[in-house]
Amino acid sequence: MEPAVARNIAHYSHGYLRDRFGELVVEHVARVAAAVPQDAAVTAWLHDVLEGSDTSPNELRHVGLTAVELAALELLTRVPTEVYELYVLRIAHAPGEEGRLARCVKLADLDDHLAHDRIPHSAPPYAWARRHIVSAQFFRHETVPEAEHGAA
């Protein structure tokens, strides 16, 4: 799927919905999409669509979503009965290209949430989740360790 198509789907799927920070969901999604590499942009634009809208996986496949992108979105979709920590660990330990894409997007998602000055008490443990995603990326050799980002 082309990133522009994914962006349009995100806009019509989320409309004027707001998140726990009182911001438009689509603004959060746009920041996440801007923070990931180009190969993860489609997944980033759509990362909240299955969980937060009536848009179906079939609709997404019909407009060009690949099987890997759909598998990554399914990893990123938390069902209401799923404990947050298990959801994060499911993403952290997911194999294959879909796991790599999901971890990349989840890290950008968590970083965007953690960038807020005030995180509501009702929010999940974002910092804990971030540590697990970063560890999984490190052990799978998907990223450069954070301590080395500034050195070079």
C-alpha positions as CSV (number, residue, x, y, z in Angstrom):
1,M,0.0,0.0,0.0
2,E,1.2,3.5,-0.7
3,P,1.7,5.7,2.4
4,A,-0.6,8.4,1.0
5,V,-3.4,5.9,0.8
6,A,-2.7,4.8,4.4
7,R,-2.7,8.5,5.5
8,N,-6.1,9.0,3.9
9,I,-7.5,5.9,5.6
10,A,-6.2,7.1,8.9
11,H,-7.9,10.5,8.4
12,Y,-11.3,9.1,7.5
13,S,-11.1,6.2,10.1
14,H,-10.2,8.4,13.1
15,G,-12.1,11.6,12.1
16,Y,-12.2,13.9,15.1
17,L,-11.7,11.2,17.7
18,R,-9.4,12.3,20.6
19,D,-7.0,10.2,22.7
20,R,-6.4,10.1,26.4
21,F,-4.3,13.3,26.1
22,G,-7.2,15.2,24.6
23,E,-5.5,15.3,21.2
24,L,-6.8,14.3,17.8
25,V,-5.9,10.6,17.2
26,V,-4.9,11.4,13.7
27,E,-2.3,14.0,14.9
28,H,-0.7,11.3,17.1
29,V,-0.7,8.9,14.1
30,A,0.9,11.5,11.9
31,R,3.7,12.0,14.4
32,V,4.3,8.2,14.7
33,A,4.4,8.0,10.9
34,A,6.9,10.8,10.7
35,A,9.2,9.0,13.2
36,V,9.6,5.7,11.4
37,P,11.6,4.7,8.4
38,Q,9.8,4.8,5.0
39,D,9.2,1.0,5.0
40,A,7.2,1.3,8.2
41,A,5.1,4.4,7.2
42,V,2.0,2.5,6.0
43,T,2.0,0.4,9.2
44,A,2.5,3.6,11.3
45,W,-0.4,5.5,9.6
46,L,-2.7,2.5,10.2
47,H,-1.5,1.3,13.6
48,D,-4.6,2.5,15.5
49,V,-7.2,1.9,12.7
50,L,-8.2,-1.7,13.5
51,E,-8.4,-1.0,17.2
52,G,-10.1,2.4,17.0
53,S,-12.4,2.4,14.1
54,D,-14.9,0.4,12.0
55,T,-12.4,-0.1,9.2
56,S,-11.9,-3.8,8.6
57,P,-8.8,-5.8,7.6
58,N,-10.7,-6.8,4.3
59,E,-11.1,-3.1,3.4
60,L,-7.4,-2.5,3.9
61,R,-6.4,-5.6,1.9
62,H,-8.8,-4.4,-0.9
63,V,-6.9,-1.1,-1.2
64,G,-3.4,-2.7,-1.3
65,L,-2.3,-3.6,2.2
66,T,0.2,-6.4,2.0
67,A,0.0,-9.6,4.0
68,V,3.0,-8.5,6.1
69,E,1.6,-5.1,6.8
70,L,-1.7,-6.7,7.9
71,A,0.1,-9.1,10.1
72,A,2.0,-6.2,11.7
73,L,-1.3,-4.3,12.2
74,E,-2.8,-7.3,13.9
75,L,0.1,-7.5,16.2
76,L,-0.4,-3.8,17.0
77,T,-4.1,-4.2,17.7
78,R,-4.9,-4.9,21.3
79,V,-8.3,-6.5,22.0
80,P,-10.2,-5.1,25.0
81,T,-9.7,-8.3,27.0
82,E,-5.9,-8.4,26.5
83,V,-3.7,-7.4,29.4
84,Y,-1.5,-4.5,28.3
85,E,1.7,-6.2,29.4
86,L,1.0,-9.3,27.5
87,Y,0.1,-7.2,24.4
88,V,3.5,-5.5,24.6
89,L,5.3,-8.8,25.1
90,R,3.4,-10.3,22.1
91,I,4.8,-7.5,20.0
92,A,8.3,-7.7,21.5
93,H,8.7,-11.4,20.7
94,A,6.9,-11.6,17.4
95,P,9.0,-13.3,14.7
96,G,9.5,-12.3,11.1
97,E,9.1,-9.1,9.1
98,E,5.7,-8.4,10.7
99,G,7.3,-8.5,14.1
100,R,10.1,-6.1,13.0
101,L,7.5,-3.6,11.6
102,A,5.3,-3.8,14.7
103,R,8.2,-3.2,17.0
104,C,9.4,-0.2,14.9
105,V,6.0,1.4,15.0
106,K,5.3,0.5,18.6
107,L,8.5,2.2,19.7
108,A,7.6,5.4,17.8
109,D,4.1,5.1,19.3
110,L,5.4,4.8,22.9
111,D,7.9,7.6,22.3
112,D,5.1,9.9,21.2
113,H,3.1,9.0,24.3
114,L,6.0,9.5,26.6
115,A,6.8,12.9,25.1
116,H,3.8,14.4,26.9
117,D,4.5,16.5,30.0
118,R,1.7,14.8,31.9
119,I,0.7,11.2,31.4
120,P,-2.7,10.4,32.9
121,H,-2.8,7.9,35.8
122,S,-5.1,5.7,33.7
123,A,-2.4,5.3,31.0
124,P,-0.7,2.0,30.6
125,P,3.0,1.6,31.7
126,Y,4.5,3.2,28.6
127,A,8.1,3.3,30.0
128,W,8.0,-0.4,30.9
129,A,6.7,-1.2,27.4
130,R,9.4,0.9,25.8
131,R,12.2,-1.0,27.6
132,H,10.8,-4.3,26.4
133,I,10.4,-3.2,22.8
134,V,14.0,-1.7,22.8
135,S,15.4,-4.9,24.3
136,A,13.7,-7.1,21.8
137,Q,15.0,-4.9,18.9
138,F,18.5,-5.0,20.3
139,F,18.6,-8.7,20.7
140,R,17.2,-9.2,17.2
141,H,19.8,-6.7,15.8
142,E,17.1,-4.5,14.5
143,T,18.5,-1.2,15.8
144,V,21.7,0.3,17.1
145,P,21.9,0.4,20.9
146,E,20.6,3.8,22.2
147,A,24.0,4.5,23.9
148,E,25.7,4.5,20.5
149,H,23.3,6.9,18.7
150,G,25.2,10.0,19.8
151,A,28.7,8.5,19.3
152,A,30.2,8.5,15.8
